[in-house]
Amino acid sequence: MKVSEDEWKVLQRHLGYTDKEMEQFKKDPRNVDVLSKTNALLSKTFIAEVVEAHGCDSQHKVGDKFYIGGHGNLITKLCPKKVCLFALMPLATLIYTANELIYAGVDPNEMRFKRVGCSDVGLQCGGWGHIVMELRAEERKKE
């Protein structure tokens, strides 16, 4: 798929690139490929749902959901009031993997290993608590 000049200009403004930086960006064929697949990525919302929780200092519980846009931005208005940074860090690897699957034309819900745990190891291992989250992708709802 070809990227139009208008799309390049929108991206340049969005990223704040100079003309020279934009030319450098456009020379990388991976950037062209990714940009051509942006609509597929932006049509998704990733949802990380807490499936196990015990002793969480942030009070995350089973059923809590963290919503992440296609480009990896937390959609804060849809998330719990408090979101633990130590829960978000391992989610980054799943979001990265989901993005790569979309770029490859594969449904991210086909990911084999879609669960991660927060970095707190839990009381039995010398920590305080622990949560486990499972990632899924849904088509973005039109607002």
N, CA, C and O atoms as a GROMACS GRO file, in nm:
protein
  572
    1MET      N    1   0.084  -0.118   0.000
    1MET     CA    2   0.000   0.000   0.000
    1MET      C    3   0.089   0.125   0.000
    1MET      O    4   0.189   0.131   0.072
    2LYS      N    5   0.052   0.220  -0.078
    2LYS     CA    6   0.128   0.343  -0.089
    2LYS      C    7   0.078   0.444   0.014
    2LYS      O    8  -0.041   0.449   0.046
    3VAL      N    9   0.170   0.524   0.064
    3VAL     CA   10   0.137   0.629   0.160
    3VAL      C   11   0.130   0.760   0.083
    3VAL      O   12   0.223   0.796   0.012
    4SER      N   13   0.019   0.832   0.096
    4SER     CA   14   0.001   0.956   0.022
    4SER      C   15   0.083   1.070   0.084
    4SER      O   16   0.123   1.063   0.201
    5GLU      N   17   0.108   1.171   0.006
    5GLU     CA   18   0.181   1.288   0.056
    5GLU      C   19   0.105   1.355   0.170
    5GLU      O   20   0.166   1.403   0.266
    6ASP      N   21  -0.027   1.357   0.161
    6ASP     CA   22  -0.106   1.415   0.270
    6ASP      C   23  -0.083   1.338   0.401
    6ASP      O   24  -0.071   1.398   0.508
    7GLU      N   25  -0.078   1.206   0.392
    7GLU     CA   26  -0.053   1.125   0.512
    7GLU      C   27   0.085   1.152   0.570
    7GLU      O   28   0.102   1.160   0.692
    8TRP      N   29   0.185   1.168   0.481
    8TRP     CA   30   0.320   1.202   0.529
    8TRP      C   31   0.320   1.336   0.601
    8TRP      O   32   0.381   1.351   0.707
    9LYS      N   33   0.249   1.433   0.544
    9LYS     CA   34   0.245   1.567   0.605
    9LYS      C   35   0.175   1.565   0.742
    9LYS      O   36   0.219   1.631   0.836
   10VAL      N   37   0.067   1.488   0.752
   10VAL     CA   38  -0.002   1.475   0.881
   10VAL      C   39   0.092   1.414   0.985
   10VAL      O   40   0.100   1.461   1.098
   11LEU      N   41   0.163   1.309   0.945
   11LEU     CA   42   0.256   1.244   1.038
   11LEU      C   43   0.369   1.339   1.076
   11LEU      O   44   0.408   1.344   1.193
   12GLN      N   45   0.420   1.414   0.981
   12GLN     CA   46   0.528   1.508   1.009
   12GLN      C   47   0.484   1.611   1.112
   12GLN      O   48   0.558   1.640   1.206
   13ARG      N   49   0.364   1.666   1.095
   13ARG     CA   50   0.313   1.762   1.194
   13ARG      C   51   0.294   1.695   1.330
   13ARG      O   52   0.329   1.752   1.433
   14HIS      N   53   0.239   1.575   1.329
   14HIS     CA   54   0.212   1.503   1.454
   14HIS      C   55   0.342   1.478   1.532
   14HIS      O   56   0.345   1.495   1.654
   15LEU      N   57   0.447   1.438   1.462
   15LEU     CA   58   0.574   1.406   1.528
   15LEU      C   59   0.664   1.528   1.547
   15LEU      O   60   0.764   1.521   1.618
   16GLY      N   61   0.630   1.639   1.482
   16GLY     CA   62   0.712   1.759   1.495
   16GLY      C   63   0.846   1.748   1.424
   16GLY      O   64   0.944   1.810   1.465
   17TYR      N   65   0.851   1.670   1.317
   17TYR     CA   66   0.974   1.649   1.242
   17TYR      C   67   1.001   1.767   1.148
   17TYR      O   68   0.909   1.827   1.094
   18THR      N   69   1.128   1.798   1.130
   18THR     CA   70   1.170   1.892   1.027
   18THR      C   71   1.160   1.820   0.892
   18THR      O   72   1.140   1.699   0.887
   19ASP      N   73   1.174   1.895   0.783
   19ASP     CA   74   1.172   1.832   0.651
   19ASP      C   75   1.286   1.732   0.637
   19ASP      O   76   1.269   1.625   0.578
   20LYS      N   77   1.403   1.767   0.690
   20LYS     CA   78   1.519   1.677   0.682
   20LYS      C   79   1.492   1.548   0.762
   20LYS      O   80   1.524   1.439   0.715
   21GLU      N   81   1.434   1.561   0.880
   21GLU     CA   82   1.402   1.442   0.961
   21GLU      C   83   1.298   1.356   0.891
   21GLU      O   84   1.304   1.233   0.896
   22MET      N   85   1.203   1.420   0.827
   22MET     CA   86   1.098   1.345   0.757
   22MET      C   87   1.156   1.268   0.641
   22MET      O   88   1.116   1.154   0.616
   23GLU      N   89   1.248   1.328   0.569
   23GLU     CA   90   1.313   1.255   0.458
   23GLU      C   91   1.388   1.133   0.512
   23GLU      O   92   1.384   1.026   0.451
   24GLN      N   93   1.456   1.148   0.625
   24GLN     CA   94   1.525   1.035   0.687
   24GLN      C   95   1.424   0.926   0.726
   24GLN      O   96   1.447   0.808   0.703
   25PHE      N   97   1.313   0.967   0.785
   25PHE     CA   98   1.209   0.873   0.827
   25PHE      C   99   1.154   0.796   0.707
   25PHE      O  100   1.135   0.674   0.714
   26LYS      N  101   1.128   0.866   0.597
   26LYS     CA  102   1.068   0.806   0.477
   26LYS      C  103   1.163   0.709   0.407
   26LYS      O  104   1.117   0.622   0.333
   27LYS      N  105   1.292   0.722   0.428
   27LYS     CA  106   1.390   0.633   0.364
   27LYS      C  107   1.390   0.492   0.424
   27LYS      O  108   1.441   0.399   0.362
   28ASP      N  109   1.334   0.477   0.542
   28ASP     CA  110   1.331   0.345   0.607
   28ASP      C  111   1.207   0.270   0.560
   28ASP      O  112   1.096   0.310   0.592
   29PRO      N  113   1.224   0.161   0.484
   29PRO     CA  114   1.109   0.089   0.431
   29PRO      C  115   1.017   0.033   0.540
   29PRO      O  116   0.898   0.013   0.517
   30ARG      N  117   1.071   0.008   0.658
   30ARG     CA  118   0.986  -0.040   0.769
   30ARG      C  119   0.886   0.068   0.809
   30ARG      O  120   0.771   0.037   0.841
   31ASN      N  121   0.928   0.193   0.807
   31ASN     CA  122   0.836   0.302   0.842
   31ASN      C  123   0.724   0.313   0.740
   31ASN      O  124   0.608   0.336   0.776
   32VAL      N  125   0.758   0.297   0.614
   32VAL     CA  126   0.657   0.302   0.508
   32VAL      C  127   0.557   0.188   0.528
   32VAL      O  128   0.436   0.210   0.519
   33ASP      N  129   0.606   0.069   0.556
   33ASP     CA  130   0.520  -0.047   0.577
   33ASP      C  131   0.428  -0.027   0.697
   33ASP      O  132   0.307  -0.050   0.688
   34VAL      N  133   0.485   0.017   0.809
   34VAL     CA  134   0.405   0.039   0.930
   34VAL      C  135   0.299   0.146   0.906
   34VAL      O  136   0.183   0.128   0.943
   35LEU      N  137   0.338   0.256   0.845
   35LEU     CA  138   0.241   0.363   0.820
   35LEU      C  139   0.128   0.316   0.730
   35LEU      O  140   0.014   0.358   0.747
   36SER      N  141   0.159   0.231   0.634
   36SER     CA  142   0.055   0.180   0.544
   36SER      C  143  -0.045   0.090   0.616
   36SER      O  144  -0.153   0.064   0.564
   37LYS      N  145  -0.009   0.043   0.736
   37LYS     CA  146  -0.097  -0.046   0.813
   37LYS      C  147  -0.156   0.022   0.936
   37LYS      O  148  -0.214  -0.044   1.023
   38THR      N  149  -0.141   0.152   0.943
   38THR     CA  150  -0.189   0.226   1.060
   38THR      C  151  -0.339   0.212   1.081
   38THR      O  152  -0.384   0.201   1.195
   39ASN      N  153  -0.417   0.212   0.974
   39ASN     CA  154  -0.562   0.202   0.991
   39ASN      C  155  -0.600   0.071   1.059
   39ASN      O  156  -0.691   0.070   1.143
   40ALA      N  157  -0.533  -0.039   1.025
   40ALA     CA  158  -0.562  -0.167   1.089
   40ALA      C  159  -0.529  -0.160   1.238
   40ALA      O  160  -0.602  -0.214   1.321
   41LEU      N  161  -0.420  -0.094   1.270
   41LEU     CA  162  -0.378  -0.082   1.410
   41LEU      C  163  -0.473   0.009   1.488
   41LEU      O  164  -0.515  -0.023   1.599
   42LEU      N  165  -0.507   0.123   1.429
   42LEU     CA  166  -0.592   0.220   1.499
   42LEU      C  167  -0.736   0.175   1.511
   42LEU      O  168  -0.814   0.234   1.587
   43SER      N  169  -0.773   0.071   1.438
   43SER     CA  170  -0.910   0.020   1.450
   43SER      C  171  -0.926  -0.070   1.573
   43SER      O  172  -1.036  -0.116   1.602
   44LYS      N  173  -0.816  -0.094   1.644
   44LYS     CA  174  -0.819  -0.183   1.760
   44LYS      C  175  -0.806  -0.107   1.892
   44LYS      O  176  -0.740  -0.003   1.900
   45THR      N  177  -0.871  -0.162   1.992
   45THR     CA  178  -0.847  -0.122   2.131
   45THR      C  179  -0.801  -0.248   2.202
   45THR      O  180  -0.864  -0.353   2.192
   46PHE      N  181  -0.691  -0.237   2.274
   46PHE     CA  182  -0.641  -0.350   2.352
   46PHE      C  183  -0.695  -0.338   2.494
   46PHE      O  184  -0.697  -0.230   2.553
   47ILE      N  185  -0.739  -0.450   2.546
   47ILE     CA  186  -0.794  -0.453   2.680
   47ILE      C  187  -0.716  -0.556   2.760
   47ILE      O  188  -0.712  -0.674   2.725
   48ALA      N  189  -0.655  -0.510   2.867
   48ALA     CA  190  -0.585  -0.599   2.960
   48ALA      C  191  -0.675  -0.614   3.082
   48ALA      O  192  -0.696  -0.518   3.158
   49GLU      N  193  -0.726  -0.734   3.101
   49GLU     CA  194  -0.818  -0.759   3.212
   49GLU      C  195  -0.746  -0.835   3.323
   49GLU      O  196  -0.674  -0.932   3.298
   50VAL      N  197  -0.767  -0.790   3.446
   50VAL     CA  198  -0.710  -0.858   3.561
   50VAL      C  199  -0.785  -0.989   3.580
   50VAL      O  200  -0.907  -0.990   3.599
   51VAL      N  201  -0.711  -1.101   3.575
   51VAL     CA  202  -0.774  -1.233   3.590
   51VAL      C  203  -0.738  -1.300   3.722
   51VAL      O  204  -0.802  -1.397   3.762
   52GLU      N  205  -0.636  -1.249   3.790
   52GLU     CA  206  -0.600  -1.295   3.924
   52GLU      C  207  -0.547  -1.175   4.001
   52GLU      O  208  -0.478  -1.090   3.944
   53ALA      N  209  -0.579  -1.167   4.129
   53ALA     CA  210  -0.530  -1.056   4.211
   53ALA      C  211  -0.531  -1.097   4.357
   53ALA      O  212  -0.626  -1.158   4.406
   54HIS      N  213  -0.422  -1.062   4.426
   54HIS     CA  214  -0.417  -1.084   4.571
   54HIS      C  215  -0.314  -0.989   4.632
   54HIS      O  216  -0.199  -0.986   4.588
   55GLY      N  217  -0.354  -0.914   4.730
   55GLY     CA  218  -0.261  -0.828   4.803
   55GLY      C  219  -0.213  -0.707   4.727
   55GLY      O  220  -0.108  -0.652   4.760
   56CYS      N  221  -0.285  -0.664   4.625
   56CYS     CA  222  -0.241  -0.553   4.541
   56CYS      C  223  -0.254  -0.422   4.618
   56CYS      O  224  -0.362  -0.385   4.662
   57ASP      N  225  -0.143  -0.352   4.632
   57ASP     CA  226  -0.142  -0.223   4.703
   57ASP      C  227  -0.227  -0.118   4.631
   57ASP      O  228  -0.280  -0.028   4.695
   58SER      N  229  -0.239  -0.128   4.500
   58SER     CA  230  -0.321  -0.035   4.423
   58SER      C  231  -0.468  -0.076   4.420
   58SER      O  232  -0.551  -0.008   4.360
   59GLN      N  233  -0.498  -0.186   4.484
   59GLN     CA  234  -0.635  -0.237   4.496
   59GLN      C  235  -0.694  -0.287   4.364
   59GLN      O  236  -0.816  -0.290   4.347
   60HIS      N  237  -0.606  -0.326   4.270
   60HIS     CA  238  -0.659  -0.387   4.148
   60HIS      C  239  -0.721  -0.520   4.184
   60HIS      O  240  -0.670  -0.593   4.269
   61LYS      N  241  -0.834  -0.551   4.118
   61LYS     CA  242  -0.906  -0.674   4.149
   61LYS      C  243  -0.947  -0.742   4.020
   61LYS      O  244  -0.945  -0.682   3.912
   62VAL      N  245  -0.985  -0.870   4.031
   62VAL     CA  246  -1.029  -0.946   3.916
   62VAL      C  247  -1.143  -0.869   3.849
   62VAL      O  248  -1.237  -0.823   3.914
   63GLY      N  249  -1.133  -0.857   3.718
   63GLY     CA  250  -1.234  -0.785   3.640
   63GLY      C  251  -1.194  -0.643   3.604
   63GLY      O  252  -1.251  -0.585   3.512
   64ASP      N  253  -1.096  -0.586   3.674
   64ASP     CA  254  -1.048  -0.452   3.635
   64ASP      C  255  -0.992  -0.461   3.493
   64ASP      O  256  -0.935  -0.562   3.453
   65LYS      N  257  -1.010  -0.352   3.418
   65LYS     CA  258  -0.965  -0.350   3.280
   65LYS      C  259  -0.884  -0.224   3.254
   65LYS      O  260  -0.919  -0.115   3.297
   66PHE      N  261  -0.774  -0.243   3.183
   66PHE     CA  262  -0.691  -0.133   3.136
   66PHE      C  263  -0.709  -0.126   2.985
   66PHE      O  264  -0.690  -0.227   2.916
   67TYR      N  265  -0.745  -0.010   2.933
   67TYR     CA  266  -0.770   0.009   2.791
   67TYR      C  267  -0.652   0.082   2.728
   67TYR      O  268  -0.606   0.185   2.778
   68ILE      N  269  -0.604   0.026   2.618
   68ILE     CA  270  -0.486   0.080   2.551
   68ILE      C  271  -0.520   0.097   2.403
   68ILE      O  272  -0.569   0.004   2.339
   69GLY      N  273  -0.492   0.215   2.349
   69GLY     CA  274  -0.513   0.239   2.206
   69GLY      C  275  -0.408   0.168   2.123
   69GLY      O  276  -0.306   0.122   2.176
   70GLY      N  277  -0.433   0.161   1.993
   70GLY     CA  278  -0.344   0.089   1.903
   70GLY      C  279  -0.199   0.132   1.907
   70GLY      O  280  -0.110   0.049   1.889
   71HIS      N  281  -0.173   0.257   1.931
   71HIS     CA  282  -0.034   0.304   1.934
   71HIS      C  283   0.028   0.295   2.073
   71HIS      O  284   0.137   0.347   2.095
   72GLY      N  285  -0.040   0.229   2.166
   72GLY     CA  286   0.019   0.205   2.297
   72GLY      C  287  -0.014   0.310   2.401
   72GLY      O  288   0.050   0.314   2.506
   73ASN      N  289  -0.111   0.394   2.375
   73ASN     CA  290  -0.148   0.496   2.473
   73ASN      C  291  -0.260   0.445   2.564
   73ASN      O  292  -0.360   0.393   2.516
   74LEU      N  293  -0.240   0.460   2.693
   74LEU     CA  294  -0.342   0.424   2.790
   74LEU      C  295  -0.461   0.517   2.773
   74LEU      O  296  -0.444   0.639   2.770
   75ILE      N  297  -0.581   0.462   2.761
   75ILE     CA  298  -0.702   0.542   2.750
   75ILE      C  299  -0.753   0.563   2.892
   75ILE      O  300  -0.836   0.487   2.942
   76THR      N  301  -0.702   0.666   2.956
   76THR     CA  302  -0.720   0.684   3.100
   76THR      C  303  -0.865   0.699   3.142
   76THR      O  304  -0.902   0.656   3.251
   77LYS      N  305  -0.949   0.760   3.059
   77LYS     CA  306  -1.088   0.781   3.098
   77LYS      C  307  -1.165   0.650   3.111
   77LYS      O  308  -1.272   0.648   3.171
   78LEU      N  309  -1.111   0.541   3.056
   78LEU     CA  310  -1.178   0.411   3.064
   78LEU      C  311  -1.115   0.318   3.168
   78LEU      O  312  -1.165   0.209   3.193
   79CYS      N  313  -1.006   0.363   3.228
   79CYS     CA  314  -0.930   0.278   3.321
   79CYS      C  315  -0.971   0.305   3.466
   79CYS      O  316  -1.039   0.404   3.495
   80PRO      N  317  -0.929   0.216   3.558
   80PRO     CA  318  -0.952   0.246   3.699
   80PRO      C  319  -0.890   0.380   3.738
   80PRO      O  320  -0.799   0.429   3.671
   81LYS      N  321  -0.941   0.438   3.845
   81LYS     CA  322  -0.892   0.569   3.889
   81LYS      C  323  -0.742   0.567   3.917
   81LYS      O  324  -0.670   0.660   3.882
   82LYS      N  325  -0.694   0.459   3.981
   82LYS     CA  326  -0.552   0.441   4.004
   82LYS      C  327  -0.504   0.325   3.917
   82LYS      O  328  -0.568   0.220   3.911
   83VAL      N  329  -0.390   0.344   3.851
   83VAL     CA  330  -0.331   0.238   3.770
   83VAL      C  331  -0.186   0.222   3.814
   83VAL      O  332  -0.108   0.316   3.812
   84CYS      N  333  -0.153   0.101   3.855
   84CYS     CA  334  -0.018   0.073   3.905
   84CYS      C  335   0.084   0.067   3.791
   84CYS      O  336   0.065  -0.007   3.694
   85LEU      N  337   0.189   0.144   3.802
   85LEU     CA  338   0.296   0.144   3.704
   85LEU      C  339   0.358   0.005   3.689
   85LEU      O  340   0.397  -0.034   3.579
   86PHE      N  341   0.366  -0.068   3.798
   86PHE     CA  342   0.428  -0.201   3.795
   86PHE      C  343   0.340  -0.305   3.726
   86PHE      O  344   0.386  -0.414   3.692
   87ALA      N  345   0.213  -0.272   3.705
   87ALA     CA  346   0.125  -0.356   3.624
   87ALA      C  347   0.138  -0.320   3.476
   87ALA      O  348   0.126  -0.406   3.389
   88LEU      N  349   0.164  -0.192   3.448
   88LEU     CA  350   0.174  -0.148   3.309
   88LEU      C  351   0.304  -0.195   3.241
   88LEU      O  352   0.304  -0.225   3.122
   89MET      N  353   0.411  -0.201   3.317
   89MET     CA  354   0.540  -0.234   3.255
   89MET      C  355   0.536  -0.367   3.179
   89MET      O  356   0.578  -0.371   3.063
   90PRO      N  357   0.489  -0.476   3.238
   90PRO     CA  358   0.487  -0.601   3.161
   90PRO      C  359   0.384  -0.601   3.048
   90PRO      O  360   0.397  -0.679   2.953
   91LEU      N  361   0.284  -0.516   3.057
   91LEU     CA  362   0.186  -0.506   2.947
   91LEU      C  363   0.251  -0.452   2.820
   91LEU      O  364   0.206  -0.482   2.710
   92ALA      N  365   0.355  -0.374   2.836
   92ALA     CA  366   0.422  -0.315   2.719
   92ALA      C  367   0.470  -0.424   2.623
   92ALA      O  368   0.461  -0.406   2.501
   93THR      N  369   0.520  -0.536   2.674
   93THR     CA  370   0.567  -0.643   2.586
   93THR      C  371   0.451  -0.704   2.507
   93THR      O  372   0.467  -0.739   2.390
   94LEU      N  373   0.335  -0.718   2.571
   94LEU     CA  374   0.220  -0.773   2.500
   94LEU      C  375   0.167  -0.677   2.394
   94LEU      O  376   0.128  -0.719   2.286
   95ILE      N  377   0.165  -0.549   2.426
   95ILE     CA  378   0.118  -0.449   2.328
   95ILE      C  379   0.212  -0.446   2.208
   95ILE      O  380   0.168  -0.440   2.093
   96TYR      N  381   0.341  -0.450   2.235
   96TYR     CA  382   0.440  -0.454   2.127
   96TYR      C  383   0.417  -0.576   2.038
   96TYR      O  384   0.417  -0.565   1.916
   97THR      N  385   0.396  -0.692   2.100
   97THR     CA  386   0.373  -0.814   2.025
   97THR      C  387   0.244  -0.805   1.944
   97THR      O  388   0.241  -0.845   1.827
   98ALA      N  389   0.138  -0.752   2.004
   98ALA     CA  390   0.010  -0.736   1.934
   98ALA      C  391   0.027  -0.645   1.812
   98ALA      O  392  -0.026  -0.673   1.705
   99ASN      N  393   0.102  -0.535   1.829
   99ASN     CA  394   0.128  -0.445   1.717
   99ASN      C  395   0.200  -0.519   1.604
   99ASN      O  396   0.162  -0.506   1.487
  100GLU      N  397   0.303  -0.594   1.638
  100GLU     CA  398   0.378  -0.668   1.537
  100GLU      C  399   0.290  -0.768   1.464
  100GLU      O  400   0.304  -0.786   1.343
  101LEU      N  401   0.199  -0.833   1.536
  101LEU     CA  402   0.108  -0.928   1.471
  101LEU      C  403   0.018  -0.855   1.371
  101LEU      O  404  -0.003  -0.903   1.260
  102ILE      N  405  -0.033  -0.740   1.410
  102ILE     CA  406  -0.118  -0.662   1.319
  102ILE      C  407  -0.038  -0.622   1.195
  102ILE      O  408  -0.089  -0.632   1.084
  103TYR      N  409   0.086  -0.575   1.214
  103TYR     CA  410   0.170  -0.538   1.100
  103TYR      C  411   0.192  -0.657   1.006
  103TYR      O  412   0.206  -0.640   0.885
  104ALA      N  413   0.195  -0.779   1.064
  104ALA     CA  414   0.216  -0.900   0.984
  104ALA      C  415   0.085  -0.955   0.926
  104ALA      O  416   0.085  -1.056   0.855
  105GLY      N  417  -0.026  -0.887   0.956
  105GLY     CA  418  -0.155  -0.931   0.904
  105GLY      C  419  -0.219  -1.044   0.983
  105GLY      O  420  -0.304  -1.116   0.931
  106VAL      N  421  -0.177  -1.060   1.109
  106VAL     CA  422  -0.229  -1.167   1.194
  106VAL      C  423  -0.317  -1.107   1.303
  106VAL      O  424  -0.284  -1.002   1.359
  107ASP      N  425  -0.428  -1.173   1.332
  107ASP     CA  426  -0.517  -1.128   1.439
  107ASP      C  427  -0.442  -1.136   1.572
  107ASP      O  428  -0.396  -1.244   1.610
  108PRO      N  429  -0.430  -1.024   1.645
  108PRO     CA  430  -0.355  -1.027   1.771
  108PRO      C  431  -0.419  -1.118   1.877
  108PRO      O  432  -0.352  -1.157   1.973
  109ASN      N  433  -0.545  -1.152   1.860
  109ASN     CA  434  -0.609  -1.244   1.954
  109ASN      C  435  -0.560  -1.388   1.936
  109ASN      O  436  -0.594  -1.476   2.015
  110GLU      N  437  -0.482  -1.411   1.832
  110GLU     CA  438  -0.422  -1.543   1.810
  110GLU      C  439  -0.291  -1.560   1.886
  110GLU      O  440  -0.229  -1.666   1.882
  111MET      N  441  -0.248  -1.455   1.957
  111MET     CA  442  -0.126  -1.461   2.036
  111MET      C  443  -0.136  -1.579   2.134
  111MET      O  444  -0.237  -1.595   2.202
  112ARG      N  445  -0.033  -1.660   2.142
  112ARG     CA  446  -0.035  -1.779   2.227
  112ARG      C  447  -0.020  -1.745   2.375
  112ARG      O  448  -0.094  -1.795   2.459
  113PHE      N  449   0.074  -1.660   2.406
  113PHE     CA  450   0.103  -1.625   2.545
  113PHE      C  451   0.055  -1.483   2.568
  113PHE      O  452   0.128  -1.388   2.540
  114LYS      N  453  -0.066  -1.467   2.619
  114LYS     CA  454  -0.128  -1.336   2.630
  114LYS      C  455  -0.154  -1.294   2.773
  114LYS      O  456  -0.235  -1.206   2.800
  115ARG      N  457  -0.084  -1.359   2.866
  115ARG     CA  458  -0.095  -1.321   3.007
  115ARG      C  459   0.039  -1.275   3.060
  115ARG      O  460   0.144  -1.330   3.026
  116VAL      N  461   0.033  -1.173   3.144
  116VAL     CA  462   0.152  -1.124   3.215
  116VAL      C  463   0.112  -1.092   3.358
  116VAL      O  464  -0.006  -1.073   3.389
  117GLY      N  465   0.212  -1.087   3.444
  117GLY     CA  466   0.188  -1.048   3.582
  117GLY      C  467   0.264  -0.922   3.615
  117GLY      O  468   0.364  -0.889   3.551
  118CYS      N  469   0.215  -0.853   3.717
  118CYS     CA  470   0.286  -0.733   3.761
  118CYS      C  471   0.423  -0.773   3.816
  118CYS      O  472   0.449  -0.890   3.839
  119SER      N  473   0.507  -0.676   3.835
  119SER     CA  474   0.643  -0.707   3.879
  119SER      C  475   0.655  -0.735   4.028
  119SER      O  476   0.761  -0.777   4.074
  120ASP      N  477   0.549  -0.714   4.106
  120ASP     CA  478   0.550  -0.753   4.248
  120ASP      C  479   0.534  -0.904   4.252
  120ASP      O  480   0.439  -0.958   4.195
  121VAL      N  481   0.625  -0.972   4.319
  121VAL     CA  482   0.626  -1.118   4.319
  121VAL      C  483   0.527  -1.181   4.416
  121VAL      O  484   0.509  -1.302   4.416
  122GLY      N  485   0.462  -1.100   4.498
  122GLY     CA  486   0.362  -1.153   4.592
  122GLY      C  487   0.422  -1.187   4.727
  122GLY      O  488   0.544  -1.203   4.741
  123LEU      N  489   0.336  -1.199   4.825
  123LEU     CA  490   0.376  -1.222   4.964
  123LEU      C  491   0.464  -1.346   4.981
  123LEU      O  492   0.564  -1.341   5.052
  124GLN      N  493   0.429  -1.457   4.916
  124GLN     CA  494   0.502  -1.582   4.934
  124GLN      C  495   0.647  -1.574   4.885
  124GLN      O  496   0.730  -1.656   4.923
  125CYS      N  497   0.675  -1.476   4.802
  125CYS     CA  498   0.810  -1.463   4.747
  125CYS      C  499   0.880  -1.336   4.796
  125CYS      O  500   0.981  -1.294   4.739
  126GLY      N  501   0.828  -1.276   4.902
  126GLY     CA  502   0.893  -1.159   4.960
  126GLY      C  503   0.837  -1.026   4.916
  126GLY      O  504   0.889  -0.921   4.953
  127GLY      N  505   0.731  -1.027   4.837
  127GLY     CA  506   0.669  -0.902   4.794
  127GLY      C  507   0.543  -0.875   4.876
  127GLY      O  508   0.528  -0.924   4.988
  128TRP      N  509   0.454  -0.797   4.819
  128TRP     CA  510   0.328  -0.762   4.888
  128TRP      C  511   0.210  -0.832   4.823
  128TRP      O  512   0.130  -0.896   4.892
  129GLY      N  513   0.198  -0.820   4.692
  129GLY     CA  514   0.084  -0.876   4.622
  129GLY      C  515   0.120  -0.903   4.478
  129GLY      O  516   0.233  -0.882   4.435
  130HIS      N  517   0.022  -0.950   4.404
  130HIS     CA  518   0.049  -0.984   4.264
  130HIS      C  519  -0.083  -0.985   4.187
  130HIS      O  520  -0.186  -1.028   4.239
  131ILE      N  521  -0.077  -0.937   4.063
  131ILE     CA  522  -0.193  -0.950   3.974
  131ILE      C  523  -0.147  -1.013   3.842
  131ILE      O  524  -0.032  -1.000   3.802
  132VAL      N  525  -0.240  -1.080   3.776
  132VAL     CA  526  -0.218  -1.137   3.644
  132VAL      C  527  -0.321  -1.075   3.551
  132VAL      O  528  -0.438  -1.063   3.586
  133MET      N  529  -0.276  -1.035   3.433
  133MET     CA  530  -0.363  -0.972   3.334
  133MET      C  531  -0.359  -1.050   3.203
  133MET      O  532  -0.257  -1.108   3.168
  134GLU      N  533  -0.472  -1.050   3.133
  134GLU     CA  534  -0.480  -1.114   3.002
  134GLU      C  535  -0.521  -1.010   2.899
  134GLU      O  536  -0.612  -0.931   2.920
  135LEU      N  537  -0.451  -1.013   2.785
  135LEU     CA  538  -0.474  -0.913   2.680
  135LEU      C  539  -0.564  -0.968   2.571
  135LEU      O  540  -0.553  -1.085   2.532
  136ARG      N  541  -0.652  -0.882   2.523
  136ARG     CA  542  -0.732  -0.912   2.404
  136ARG      C  543  -0.746  -0.783   2.324
  136ARG      O  544  -0.731  -0.673   2.376
  137ALA      N  545  -0.776  -0.802   2.197
  137ALA     CA  546  -0.799  -0.688   2.108
  137ALA      C  547  -0.945  -0.688   2.066
  137ALA      O  548  -1.002  -0.793   2.038
  138GLU      N  549  -1.004  -0.570   2.062
  138GLU     CA  550  -1.141  -0.554   2.014
  138GLU      C  551  -1.142  -0.443   1.910
  138GLU      O  552  -1.056  -0.355   1.910
  139GLU      N  553  -1.240  -0.450   1.823
  139GLU     CA  554  -1.256  -0.342   1.726
  139GLU      C  555  -1.295  -0.216   1.804
  139GLU      O  556  -1.379  -0.220   1.894
  140ARG      N  557  -1.232  -0.107   1.768
  140ARG     CA  558  -1.260   0.020   1.835
  140ARG      C  559  -1.403   0.062   1.813
  140ARG      O  560  -1.455   0.057   1.701
  141LYS      N  561  -1.464   0.104   1.920
  141LYS     CA  562  -1.603   0.152   1.911
  141LYS      C  563  -1.603   0.295   1.860
  141LYS      O  564  -1.521   0.376   1.902
  142LYS      N  565  -1.694   0.324   1.773
  142LYS     CA  566  -1.710   0.460   1.721
  142LYS      C  567  -1.778   0.545   1.827
  142LYS      O  568  -1.878   0.503   1.885
  143GLU      N  569  -1.725   0.663   1.853
  143GLU     CA  570  -1.785   0.752   1.953
  143GLU      C  571  -1.859   0.864   1.886
  143GLU      O  572  -1.916   0.949   1.954
   0.00000   0.00000   0.00000
